[in-house]
Amino acid sequence: MISLGIESTAHTFGVGIVKDSEVLANVRDLYTTEKGGLIPVKLGEHHVEVCDKVLSQALEKAKLSIKDIDIVSFSIAPGLAHSLKVGATVARTISLVHKKPLVGVNHAIAHLEIGRMLSKSNDPILLYASGANTQVIAYDGGKYRVFGETLDNGVGNFIDSFAREAGLGFPGGPKIEQLALKSKNYIELPYSVKGMDVSFGGLLTNLTTKLKSGKYSLEDLSFSTQETVFAMLVEVSERALAHCEKDELVLGGGVACNKRLQEMCRLMCEARGAKFYCPENQFLVDNGAMIAYLGLIMHKTGNSAQVRDSKIRPYERTDDVVVNWR
């Protein structure tokens, strides 16, 4: 069975095509800026402009036509309404015109399921570190439960906000990572772990103040930022492994592309005898393949929807979804 997946929760418009557990195509186009951050209206306009191109490129790469597709999957939640609407409209149009079953999937769970499939892990903890989301997730009792999360900003949005204050444009994470490689000088920053949750708001204020003071280099602040926030994420991930009595950790989300975060997670897992899995970057960032794959396994257990029931759900949480495919 072949599933076409459309991803449009935030800055990425992506189309992936999956046949069973084989990824045939995974094409994406990213909204970027030279200055400032993500503007929802402009983001929606970007997705409208590129959707036909990305869809055509994915079909061409997979060497398929739209008639070869069995089901159409799309990111129904969570995300920015301006961008979710574009992907949903494209998916509904394909479903209606070509009479294909339609499946709306939760973006966060798609990150976990593609990671679980690619790593061949059994029952892992997912450290989901992306722009708008920061969660530690595990399966229990018929749902994916959130065992820890951010109390304010997602870690990616936090890093992007710091980058924006430094005039680096969007997305800022890769630029901060490169600047951090130029320093080993740690500047003490607030470390905000509250039980199983993390907080970045106070840290951003502290960093902004330090940046504007002119007393610290951007390289030193970038290095210190990564060391601090990634230590916070690793701490709550390790605690989740212990609490849930699991021995597998999978990374997901765009921030998981950061090599320093990967290294810290790997070292933690080695120290406690756990297995560590990190998919390649194209499956860590927002992408259509993960939407296609989750849509496929959901469809096989009867989770398809009618177009009239495919309203986007921008605020749906990971633990709102009943997981009946496991």
N, C-alpha and C positions, 0 to 999 in steps of 0.2 A: 504494500500500500504506500502511496506517495502523498506526502503532506507538504503544502506550501504555507510558510509562516511569515506573517507581516509584523514587524516590530516598530512601534512608534510612540513609546511612552515618554520620551524626552528628546534629547538632541540628535538621536539617530533614527533615520528611516532605513530599515533593513528588510530584506527578503531572503528567506532561506528555504531550501527544498531538501526534504529528508525522505529517504526510502527505507522503511523499517528503522534500522539504527545506523544507516549509512548517510552521511551528509553529502549531497550532490552539488549544492551551491550555497554560498553564504555571502551575499553582497550587501554593502551598506554605504550610506552617504551621511556624513556628519556635519551638523551645523556648527560653525565656528565664528569667532569674532577676533579682531585685532585688539580692541579695547572693550571694557565692560563685560557684562555677563550675558546670560541667556534671556532673551526677550520672547515671551510666549507667542505673541502675535507674529513676530518675524519667524519664529520657529515653525509655526503652522504653515506660513507661506513657503518656507524652505521645503517642507515635506510635500506640499502640493506640487512644487516645481520639479522635484526629483523622483516622485513615486513611479511614473511610467518608465523612466530610464532604469531605475534600480530593478523593477520587475522584469523588464526585458533582458537586462544583463544576467539576472539569476536564471531565467529560463534558458537563455543561450548557453550559459556555463553548464547547466545540467543536461543540455542537449534534449530538451523537452519542449512541448507546446502546452498551452494552458489546458488543452483537452486531455493531456496525460495525467493531470493532477486529480487525485481522488478526493481530498478534503482541503478546505481553506481554514487556516488557523490565524488568529490575530491577538495581539495584546489588548485585552479588555480592561486590565487594571494592574496595579495602580499607576498613576502618572499624571502628566499635565493634560488638561482637557483639550487644549488647542491641538496638541500633537496626537493624542489618542483618537480624536475624531477623524483625522485624516486616514490613519491606518484602518479604522473600523469601516469607513466609507469605501475604501478600496476593496477590503475583504468582502463586504456585503455585495458590492457590485459584481465581483467575480462569482460569488455564490449564486446570485440571482440569474445573471446572464448565462452562466455555464452549468447551472443546476448542480452545484457541488455542496456537500454538507459543510456547515459552518461551525467552528469551535472557537469560543473566546477563552483565553487562558490568562492566568495570573502571572505577571512578569517575574516576580520574585521566585515563585515555585519553578518557573521555567529555568532560571539560573541553577537551581538545585538539581533538577532532573537531568539537564544536559551534563552537569558535572558528575552526577552519579552514573550516568550511562557511559561517558567517555572514560572515567577512571575505573569502571567496573567495581566500584565500591558497593558495599551491601547496605549499611545503615549509618551513614555518616552524619556528623555535625557539619553544617554549612556556615562558614563565615562569609556573610553577604555584605560586601563593602563596595558601595557605589556612590553616585552623586547624591541622590535624594534618600538613599536607604543605608542603614547600618544595623544589621540584625545578626544574631546567632540563632540558628534554626535547627530543629531536630524533629523527626517524625515520632509521634506518640499518640495513641488512642484515636486513630482515624483522621488526624490533622497534622500539618506541619506547625509545630508550636514554636513560639518565639521565647527563647530562654534569656535573652538579653538584647538590648537595642539602645539606640541613641535617644536621649531625652529632648534633643533640640534639632540640630542640623545633622544631615547625613555627612559622613566623613569626606566624601568627594566634594560636596557643596562647601564644606568648611575649608578644604584646601583651595578650591576655586575662589572662594571669597578672599582668602589671604593673598592669592595670586593677583586677584583684581585690585586689591589695595596696593600691590606692588607694581601695578601697571602692566601685567603680563598677558592680559586677554583671556579668552576662553577657548578650550579648556586649559586650566592652569596646572593640573596635576603632573603631567609629563615634564613641564618646565621646572616645577619645584623639585622633582626627582633629579633632574640633571644638575640643578644648582646645589642640591644636597651632596652630590658626589664630590664637590669641590671643597668640602669642609669636614673636619673632625672635631670642631670646637663646639661642645655642647653648652647651650645656655639654658639655665633652669627655667622651666615653664610649668604652669598649673597642670596637675595630673588628676583628672576628674573621672574616677571610677566609683560608681555608687551602687553597691551590691553587684548585680549582674549587668547594670546599665552604664552607659558612658555619656559624657556631656562635652560639647565643644564650644559652646557660646562664650564662656568666660575666657577660654584659651584664645579665641579669635580676638577678643577685646584686648587681651594682654599683648598678643603679637602685633596688633595694629598700633598700639601705643609704643611698643619697642621700635617698630619700623619707622614711625614718624619722628622718633627722637633723634635718629641719625647716629646713634651710638653703636649700632650693631649692623654687621654686613648682612645682605640678603642671603648669602650662601650659608652663614652660620645659623640664621633663623630658619632657613629651609631644612638644614640638617637636624636641628633641634626639634622642629615640628614633626618630622617623620619619626624620629626616635621616640618621641613622647606619645603621639597618637597611636602608632603601631604597637607600642608596648601595652597600651590600654586595650587594644583589640585582641592581642594575643592573651592577655590575662583573662579576659572574660571567656574567650574561646577555650582555654585550658580548663577553666572552672566548669564550663558546660560539659566538656568531655568527662570530667570526673563525676559531676552530678548525674548525668544521663547514663553513665557506665558504658560509654562508647569508645571505640579505639580507631576511628577514622575521621579525618578532617579534610573537607573539600573547600576550596576557595571559589568565590563567585563575585561578579561585579567588576566594574572598570578599575577601581582602585586596586583590586587584586593583581593587576598587571605590574604593579610596582615591585621591583626586584628585592628591595629591602624588606617589604612586608612578607614576601614569599620566604625569604631567608629566615626571618624571625619565627614564622610559623613552622618551618621545617625543623629548626633547632628545638623548638618547644616539643614538637611531636617526637623527635628522636630521644629527647630527655625522658619522656614518659612512656616510650615504647609504643607509640601510636603510629598509624600510617598517615602519610600526608600526600594529598593529591592536588595538583594545580593544572587545570586544562590550559591549552595554548591560548594566547591572547584573544584570538578571534572569537572564542567561546566564553571568555571572561567578560568582555565588553557587551553592551546591548547588541543583540544580533537576531536575525530572523530564524536561524537554524534551531535555536533553543525553543522558539515559539512553535515552529513546525513539529519538533519532536514531542513536546508536551501535548500539543493538539492531537497528535497521532495516538499516543497512549490513552488520552482521555476519550477520544472517539471510539476506540476499541472497547471501552467499558460503558458506552452509551451516553456520553456527555455532550453530544452535538446539540446545537440550539437553532431555533428558527430566527430569521432576521429580525422579526418583531421583538424578540427576547434578547437581542444583542446590544442593549444599551451599555455604554461605557461606564466603568465604576472607578473613578479617579482615586477614591479614598479607601478602597478595599484593602484590608490587611491580609497578610500571609495566613494568619490563623483563622480567617473567616471562611476559608475554602475547605469543604469536605473532600478528603482524599480517598476516593473509592477505587482507585486503580492499583493500590498496593495491597 
